């Protein structure tokens, strides 16, 4: 009976151990009619935060900062509620709406969704909105150091087409 108590305590506390699968989250806003600002955000498990906004974005230039641990934990919990395996890598776009690209990198896989905002799965909209507004709550420092985002934003900001394949140097 004594062992049963120990096992119950172990099971109880093992449910409280944080899941360390999430490595990074990247989001980019690309093409939209009317010339809205292009921007990209990436947040890593280390809490490193990177932002870039073009000349039309609300915040222009390259910035870096530290994401709050509590915000990361909340982000991680929200992502755990999403069945990433059921998401399609690329969804439709009309060419007339704001383009969104989202990359969720976990330990063993990466989920990549690229579509216009109306076609974004409803389960992802709160996550994307949180990420897009996150630059407002992070203490950012302007930097001249370029940062290579995982999104196709780096390919000239055109999210309507897939990037050219990258090849290893031989």
Secondary structure, 3 states (H helix, E strand, C coil): CHHHHHHHHHHHHHCCCCCCCEEEEEEEECCCCCCCCCEEEEEECCCEEEEEECCCCCCCEEEEEECCHHHHHHHHHHHHCCCHHHCCCECCCCCCCCEEEEEEEECCCEEEEEEEHHHCCHHHHHHHHHHHHHHHCCCEEECCCCCCCCCHHHHCCCCCCCCCCCCCCC
